[in-house]
Amino acid sequence: MAEPKLTADSIVKQFKANSVTHVVWLPDSETNFMYQELINEVSLEIIPICREGESMPISAGLWMGGKKPITMIQNTGMFEAGDSIRGWALDIDMPLVLMIGYRGWTRHGATGDSAARFTEPILHAWGINYYLIESDGDTDRITMAFEEAERLRRPVACLIGAEYE
């Protein structure tokens, strides 16, 4: 049986369908497959960052300025950005979608990578709901995340847990 595949095109279509204006991003091993597609998409402005902690205040500034950002970081970067997520995204009730590269995730069973083991418990501790994206068939969950973020006025995550094409 073939493994499900996830393509950059299906994700970018969801960004466009949800009127995303900016992608605040530190490319990583789980999301760098989207790089070429994102830089070729003229409706999206890529905002590169050096550290994941920078992503929340930049996203907050864009949101306060009337834009619709999405933040893309790896799960290990989410750990590094914890205080920024708390102080910016959660404390100001920002309806932000976080695309989180789920390093270490495997749909085949236990993982030895502690990054994967800690990701969901940390999201639970922060009260951040999340959706798992493993294939093109799952990308409609990005729209669900946007709708939930707006309704709850808080961040919602999409975990990119896939082998990609």
C-alpha positions in Angstrom: 0.0 0.0 0.0 1.4 3.4 -1.0 2.1 5.9 1.7 0.0 9.1 1.6 1.7 12.1 0.1 1.7 15.7 0.9 2.5 18.3 -1.7 3.3 22.0 -1.4 0.7 22.9 -3.9 -2.2 21.5 -1.8 -1.0 23.5 1.2 -0.5 26.8 -0.8 -4.0 26.4 -2.2 -5.3 26.3 1.4 -3.3 29.4 2.3 -4.8 31.2 -0.7 -8.3 30.0 0.1 -8.0 31.4 3.6 -6.6 34.8 2.4 -3.2 34.4 4.0 -1.0 37.5 3.2 2.3 36.6 4.9 4.2 33.5 5.8 6.4 34.0 8.8 8.9 31.2 8.5 12.0 29.5 9.5 12.4 26.6 7.0 13.1 23.2 8.6 13.4 19.6 7.6 9.6 19.1 7.7 8.5 22.2 5.8 11.3 23.1 3.5 9.7 21.1 0.7 7.3 24.1 0.3 10.0 26.7 -0.2 9.9 26.9 -4.0 6.1 26.8 -4.2 5.9 29.6 -1.6 8.4 31.9 -3.2 6.7 31.5 -6.6 3.3 32.4 -5.1 2.9 36.2 -5.8 0.0 36.6 -3.4 2.1 35.5 -0.4 4.9 37.5 1.2 7.6 35.4 2.9 9.0 36.9 6.1 12.1 34.9 7.0 13.1 34.7 10.7 16.4 33.8 12.4 14.8 32.3 15.6 11.4 30.9 16.2 10.8 33.3 19.1 10.7 36.1 16.6 7.7 34.6 14.8 5.1 35.6 17.4 5.8 39.3 17.6 6.2 39.6 13.9 2.9 37.7 13.3 1.2 39.8 15.9 2.4 43.0 14.3 1.1 41.9 10.9 -2.2 40.8 12.4 -2.6 44.1 14.3 -1.9 45.9 11.0 -4.8 44.1 9.3 -2.9 41.4 7.6 -3.4 37.6 7.8 -0.2 35.8 8.6 0.5 32.2 9.1 3.5 31.1 11.2 5.6 28.1 10.1 8.1 26.6 12.5 9.4 23.2 13.6 8.2 21.5 16.8 11.7 22.0 18.3 11.3 25.7 17.4 8.0 25.8 19.1 9.7 24.7 22.2 12.3 27.5 21.8 9.4 30.0 21.1 7.4 29.0 24.2 7.5 32.3 26.0 6.8 34.2 22.8 3.8 32.0 22.1 2.6 32.6 25.7 3.2 36.3 25.8 2.1 37.2 22.3 -0.2 34.6 20.7 -2.0 33.4 23.8 -2.1 36.6 25.9 -3.4 38.8 23.2 -5.9 36.3 21.9 -4.4 36.3 18.4 -6.3 34.0 15.9 -3.1 32.6 14.4 -2.6 29.4 12.6 0.7 27.7 13.4 2.1 25.3 10.8 4.4 23.1 12.9 6.9 20.7 11.3 6.4 17.5 13.4 10.0 16.4 13.6 10.2 12.8 14.7 6.6 11.9 14.0 6.0 8.5 12.6 2.6 7.0 11.8 4.3 3.6 12.1 4.6 3.4 15.8 6.9 4.6 18.6 9.5 7.2 17.9 12.9 7.6 19.6 12.9 11.3 18.9 11.8 13.2 22.1 10.8 16.2 19.9 7.8 14.1 18.7 7.0 12.8 22.1 6.8 16.3 23.7 5.0 18.1 20.9 1.4 17.2 21.7 1.7 17.3 25.5 3.1 20.8 25.2 0.3 21.9 22.9 -2.2 20.5 25.4 -0.5 22.3 28.3 -0.8 25.6 26.4 -4.4 24.8 25.5 -3.6 25.0 21.8 -5.8 22.7 19.6 -4.2 21.1 16.6 -4.8 19.1 13.5 -2.5 16.5 11.9 -1.7 17.0 8.2 -0.1 13.9 6.7 -1.4 13.9 3.1 -3.1 16.1 0.5 -6.4 14.6 1.7 -5.8 16.3 5.1 -5.1 19.8 3.9 -8.8 20.8 4.4 -7.9 20.8 8.1 -5.9 24.0 7.5 -9.2 25.7 6.7 -10.7 24.1 9.9 -7.8 25.5 11.8 -8.4 29.0 10.5 -12.1 28.8 11.3 -11.4 27.6 14.8 -8.7 30.2 15.4 -11.1 33.0 14.4 -14.0 31.5 16.4 -11.9 31.0 19.6 -9.6 34.1 19.1 -6.5 32.0 19.9 -3.8 30.1 18.0 -4.5 26.7 16.5 -1.8 24.4 15.1 -1.5 22.2 12.1 1.2 19.5 12.6 3.0 18.6 9.4 3.6 14.9 10.1 4.3 13.5 6.6 6.7 12.3 4.1 6.4 14.8 1.4 6.9 15.1 -2.3 
